[in-house]
Amino acid sequence: MNIFEILASGNRILKEEHVSSTLAWFLDPYHDHGLGFEVLKRVVNQAFPGSPLHKAIEAGEYSGLAIGDRVQLETIVELEKEVKCDGHNRSIDILVSVGNRYLMAIENKTNEASMQGDQVRQEAVGLQEHEDSKGRDIYFIYLVPAAAKAKAELKLETIPQGIQSKVLTWSGSQSIVTILQEILEDDGLGKISAISTESRYIIKSFTRFAANGFTYYLGTDKTASVGGEYDKMVQGYLEVAELQEKGFIGYYGGVVVLKNDLEEARTNPTKRKRLLSERPFKWAENRRDGHTKENWIPVSEIKKLFTDSGVV
């Protein structure tokens, strides 16, 4: 059983803010997972090894103080920290404050399609100019899918030089997934304090979910597939636009319903946002046996419908 896959099943999808909340829970050393500084320490070591921030966390955890006194290393984890830049309000997904000297921001992207515009620079500049940042060293992590690493590194070139920055990926080598897997391995070997059964379950479930691209789909016998390809979940038109000019998008109700939804989206901002970035679609290289034909629209046609509607 995987609670994350259950919540993301059917026509639902866990949003980036839900994933950020889970990661923030892991990063908070004083939360009820019982992991202490393990996740925060390893993420910082992966992104900024040997940095003053890394040394501060190491010293705070292993300074020889009694366990009850270690809370003197004040560490606060916030979600959706609002900053302003160029007249825009921006929300940093996760902000970790360590002592009164260090701030570490994490901008989380679970799919490449949402890496749009000047967001990263504006968040970094906005955080640097925020009154809470005075006298503090700022670190910035851009957390993205492995396939988007090169694109993310280009984005980081736009932020101020006074901010240390690093791209981390969700999966692949030296990623969040491997960090969590290493914690599980070290727990099994007795290299760290024992992790509770409940926390092990959450780590294992979240790791599998992240490694699977934060999607859930039921596997089908390949003999039922015309092209031998499994369906893949994509998130909204912005990600559809990244696909090749082939294949089919499953839209319940087909073209008729999509046209009605697009018409409503023209005047309804909530509907528009859902169609552009939040609505989960199924994509398949070929129509399968058993697919309701009218529900599967060619990618080229669905793009034209969106464009002609004036929604994008």
C-alpha positions as CSV (number, residue, x, y, z in Angstrom):
1,M,0.0,0.0,0.0
2,N,1.3,3.5,-1.0
3,I,-0.7,6.4,0.4
4,F,0.7,8.8,-2.2
5,E,-0.2,6.6,-5.1
6,I,-3.7,6.1,-3.6
7,L,-4.2,9.9,-3.4
8,A,-3.0,10.4,-6.9
9,S,-5.0,7.6,-8.5
10,G,-8.0,8.0,-10.8
11,N,-8.5,11.5,-12.2
12,R,-6.6,13.1,-9.3
13,I,-3.0,14.2,-9.1
14,L,-1.1,15.5,-6.1
15,K,-0.1,19.1,-6.7
16,E,3.4,20.5,-6.2
17,E,2.4,22.1,-3.0
18,H,1.5,18.7,-1.5
19,V,4.9,17.3,-2.5
20,S,6.5,20.4,-1.0
21,S,4.6,19.9,2.3
22,T,5.9,16.3,2.5
23,L,9.5,17.3,1.8
24,A,9.2,20.2,4.3
25,W,8.0,17.7,6.9
26,F,11.1,15.6,6.3
27,L,13.4,18.6,6.5
28,D,12.1,19.9,9.8
29,P,14.3,18.4,12.5
30,Y,11.8,18.9,15.2
31,H,8.8,17.3,13.5
32,D,7.3,14.0,14.7
33,H,9.0,11.8,12.1
34,G,11.9,11.1,14.5
35,L,14.5,11.6,11.8
36,G,16.0,14.7,13.5
37,F,18.5,16.5,11.3
38,E,19.2,13.5,9.0
39,V,17.3,14.7,5.9
40,L,18.2,18.4,6.2
41,K,21.8,17.5,6.9
42,R,22.1,15.3,3.8
43,V,20.3,17.6,1.5
44,V,22.6,20.5,2.5
45,N,25.6,18.2,2.2
46,Q,24.5,17.2,-1.3
47,A,23.9,20.8,-2.5
48,F,26.5,22.8,-0.5
49,P,29.2,20.5,0.9
50,G,31.7,22.3,3.1
51,S,29.7,25.5,3.1
52,P,29.2,27.5,6.3
53,L,25.6,26.3,6.4
54,H,26.7,22.7,6.2
55,K,29.2,23.2,9.0
56,A,26.7,25.0,11.1
57,I,24.3,22.0,10.9
58,E,27.0,19.5,11.6
59,A,28.2,21.5,14.6
60,G,24.7,22.0,15.9
61,E,23.9,18.3,15.8
62,Y,27.2,16.8,16.9
63,S,28.6,19.5,19.3
64,G,28.6,17.2,22.3
65,L,25.6,18.9,23.9
66,A,23.1,16.8,25.7
67,I,20.2,15.8,23.4
68,G,17.8,18.1,25.2
69,D,20.1,21.1,24.6
70,R,20.5,20.6,20.9
71,V,17.3,22.6,20.2
72,Q,19.6,25.6,20.7
73,L,20.3,25.3,16.9
74,E,17.0,27.0,16.0
75,T,15.7,25.6,12.8
76,I,12.4,26.8,11.3
77,V,10.8,25.4,8.2
78,E,8.2,27.5,6.4
79,L,6.0,26.8,3.4
80,E,4.9,29.4,0.8
81,K,7.1,32.2,2.0
82,E,5.9,35.4,0.2
83,V,8.4,37.8,-1.3
84,K,8.1,40.6,-3.8
85,C,10.2,41.5,-6.8
86,D,9.5,43.8,-9.8
87,G,6.0,44.4,-8.5
88,H,5.2,40.7,-8.4
89,N,4.3,38.6,-5.4
90,R,6.2,35.3,-5.4
91,S,5.9,32.4,-3.0
92,I,9.0,30.3,-2.2
93,D,7.9,26.7,-1.8
94,I,10.1,25.9,1.2
95,L,12.2,28.2,3.3
96,V,14.6,26.8,6.0
97,S,16.0,29.2,8.6
98,V,19.0,27.9,10.5
99,G,20.0,30.0,13.5
100,N,20.0,33.7,12.9
101,R,22.6,33.5,10.1
102,Y,21.4,31.2,7.3
103,L,18.4,30.9,5.0
104,M,17.9,28.1,2.5
105,A,15.2,28.5,-0.1
106,I,13.8,25.5,-2.1
107,E,11.8,26.1,-5.3
108,N,10.2,22.7,-6.2
109,K,9.1,21.6,-9.6
110,T,7.6,18.2,-10.1
111,N,7.3,18.6,-13.9
112,E,9.3,20.5,-16.4
113,A,6.3,22.1,-18.0
114,S,5.8,24.4,-14.9
115,M,9.3,25.8,-15.2
116,Q,8.1,29.0,-16.8
117,G,9.2,32.7,-17.0
118,D,11.4,34.6,-14.6
119,Q,10.1,33.0,-11.4
120,V,13.5,31.7,-10.0
121,R,15.2,35.1,-10.3
122,Q,12.3,37.0,-8.9
123,E,12.1,34.7,-5.9
124,A,15.9,34.9,-5.2
125,V,15.9,38.7,-5.6
126,G,12.8,39.0,-3.5
127,L,14.2,36.9,-0.7
128,Q,17.5,38.8,-0.8
129,E,15.6,42.1,-0.4
130,H,13.2,40.8,2.3
131,E,13.7,42.4,5.8
132,D,14.0,38.9,7.4
133,S,17.1,38.3,5.2
134,K,19.2,41.1,6.5
135,G,22.6,39.9,7.7
136,R,22.0,36.3,6.6
137,D,23.7,34.1,4.1
138,I,21.2,32.9,1.5
139,Y,21.3,29.5,-0.3
140,F,18.9,28.6,-3.1
141,I,18.0,25.1,-4.3
142,Y,16.1,24.5,-7.5
143,L,14.6,21.1,-7.2
144,V,13.4,19.6,-10.5
145,P,12.9,16.4,-12.4
146,A,16.1,14.8,-13.6
147,A,15.3,15.5,-17.3
148,A,15.0,19.2,-16.5
149,K,18.4,19.6,-14.8
150,A,20.1,21.5,-17.7
151,K,17.2,23.8,-18.1
152,A,17.2,24.5,-14.4
153,E,20.9,25.3,-14.3
154,L,20.3,28.0,-17.0
155,K,17.6,29.5,-14.8
156,L,20.0,29.7,-11.8
157,E,22.4,31.8,-13.9
158,T,20.0,34.7,-13.6
159,I,20.0,35.0,-9.8
160,P,22.3,37.4,-7.9
161,Q,25.9,36.2,-7.4
162,G,25.7,36.8,-3.7
163,I,23.3,33.8,-3.4
164,Q,24.8,30.3,-3.4
165,S,22.6,28.2,-5.6
166,K,22.4,24.6,-6.8
167,V,20.1,22.4,-8.9
168,L,19.0,19.1,-7.2
169,T,16.9,16.5,-8.9
170,W,14.1,14.4,-7.6
171,S,15.4,11.1,-9.0
172,G,18.6,9.8,-10.6
173,S,22.1,9.8,-9.0
174,Q,22.7,12.1,-6.1
175,S,19.0,13.1,-5.8
176,I,16.3,13.4,-3.2
177,V,15.3,9.8,-3.9
178,T,18.8,8.5,-3.3
179,I,19.2,10.6,-0.1
180,L,16.0,9.0,1.3
181,Q,17.1,5.5,0.1
182,E,20.5,6.0,1.8
183,I,18.7,6.9,5.1
184,L,16.7,3.7,4.9
185,E,19.9,1.7,4.2
186,D,21.8,3.3,7.1
187,D,18.8,2.6,9.4
188,G,18.9,-1.1,8.4
189,L,22.7,-1.2,9.1
190,G,22.3,0.6,12.4
191,K,24.4,3.6,11.3
192,I,21.8,6.1,12.5
193,S,19.2,6.1,15.3
194,A,16.4,3.7,14.6
195,I,13.5,5.0,12.5
196,S,10.0,4.2,13.5
197,T,7.9,1.8,11.4
198,E,5.6,4.6,10.5
199,S,8.3,6.9,9.3
200,R,10.0,4.0,7.3
201,Y,6.6,3.4,5.6
202,I,6.3,7.1,4.7
203,I,9.9,7.3,3.4
204,K,9.5,4.2,1.3
205,S,6.1,5.3,-0.1
206,F,7.3,8.8,-0.9
207,T,10.5,7.6,-2.5
208,R,8.7,5.2,-4.8
209,F,6.1,7.9,-5.7
210,A,8.9,10.5,-6.5
211,A,10.9,8.0,-8.5
212,N,7.8,7.3,-10.6
213,G,7.5,10.9,-11.5
214,F,4.7,11.8,-8.9
215,T,2.1,9.9,-11.0
216,Y,0.1,6.8,-10.5
217,Y,-1.3,4.5,-13.2
218,L,-2.5,0.9,-13.3
219,G,-0.4,-1.2,-15.5
220,T,-2.1,-3.1,-18.4
221,D,-1.1,-6.2,-20.2
222,K,1.1,-5.1,-23.2
223,T,-1.0,-7.3,-25.5
224,A,-3.8,-4.8,-25.0
225,S,-1.7,-2.0,-26.3
226,V,-1.5,-1.3,-30.1
227,G,1.9,0.2,-29.8
228,G,3.2,-1.7,-26.8
229,E,3.4,1.5,-24.8
230,Y,1.9,2.1,-21.3
231,D,-0.3,5.1,-20.8
232,K,1.5,8.0,-19.1
233,M,0.1,10.7,-16.9
234,V,0.7,14.3,-18.0
235,Q,-0.4,17.4,-16.1
236,G,-2.4,20.0,-18.1
237,Y,-1.9,21.7,-21.4
238,L,1.5,23.2,-20.5
239,E,2.9,19.7,-20.3
240,V,1.0,18.4,-23.3
241,A,2.7,21.2,-25.3
242,E,6.1,19.6,-24.4
243,L,5.1,16.2,-26.0
244,Q,5.9,15.2,-29.5
245,E,3.5,15.9,-32.4
246,K,2.1,12.5,-32.1
247,G,0.0,10.3,-29.9
248,F,-3.4,10.8,-28.3
249,I,-4.7,12.6,-25.2
250,G,-7.5,11.0,-23.3
251,Y,-10.2,13.7,-22.5
252,Y,-13.4,12.3,-21.0
253,G,-16.2,13.3,-23.3
254,G,-13.9,14.0,-26.2
255,V,-13.9,17.1,-28.4
256,V,-17.4,18.1,-27.5
257,V,-16.7,18.3,-23.8
258,L,-13.3,19.9,-24.3
259,K,-14.8,22.7,-26.4
260,N,-17.4,23.4,-23.7
261,D,-14.6,23.5,-21.1
262,L,-12.5,25.8,-23.2
263,E,-15.4,28.2,-23.7
264,E,-15.9,28.3,-19.9
265,A,-12.2,28.7,-19.3
266,R,-12.2,32.0,-21.3
267,T,-14.2,33.8,-18.6
268,N,-13.5,31.6,-15.6
269,P,-9.9,32.0,-14.2
270,T,-10.2,29.0,-12.0
271,K,-11.3,26.8,-14.9
272,R,-8.5,28.2,-17.0
273,K,-5.8,27.5,-14.4
274,R,-7.1,23.9,-14.0
275,L,-7.0,23.2,-17.8
276,L,-3.6,24.8,-18.3
277,S,-1.6,23.4,-15.3
278,E,-3.6,21.2,-13.0
279,R,-5.9,18.9,-15.0
280,P,-4.4,15.4,-15.3
281,F,-4.5,13.8,-18.8
282,K,-3.7,10.4,-20.1
283,W,-1.4,10.2,-23.1
284,A,-0.8,7.1,-25.2
285,E,1.3,6.7,-28.3
286,N,-1.5,4.7,-30.0
287,R,-5.2,4.1,-29.3
288,R,-5.6,0.9,-27.4
289,D,-8.1,-1.9,-27.7
290,G,-11.0,-0.9,-25.5
291,H,-10.4,2.8,-25.7
292,T,-13.5,4.8,-26.4
293,K,-12.5,6.3,-29.7
294,E,-14.2,9.7,-29.3
295,N,-12.4,10.2,-25.9
296,W,-8.9,10.1,-27.4
297,I,-7.9,13.2,-29.3
298,P,-4.7,13.4,-31.4
299,V,-2.1,15.7,-29.8
300,S,-2.0,18.0,-32.8
301,E,-5.8,18.5,-32.7
302,I,-5.9,19.1,-29.0
303,K,-3.2,21.8,-29.3
304,K,-5.2,23.5,-32.1
305,L,-8.3,23.4,-30.0
306,F,-6.5,25.2,-27.1
307,T,-4.9,27.7,-29.3
308,D,-8.0,28.6,-31.4
309,S,-10.0,29.0,-28.2
310,G,-7.9,32.0,-27.1
311,V,-7.2,30.3,-23.7
312,V,-3.5,30.2,-24.5
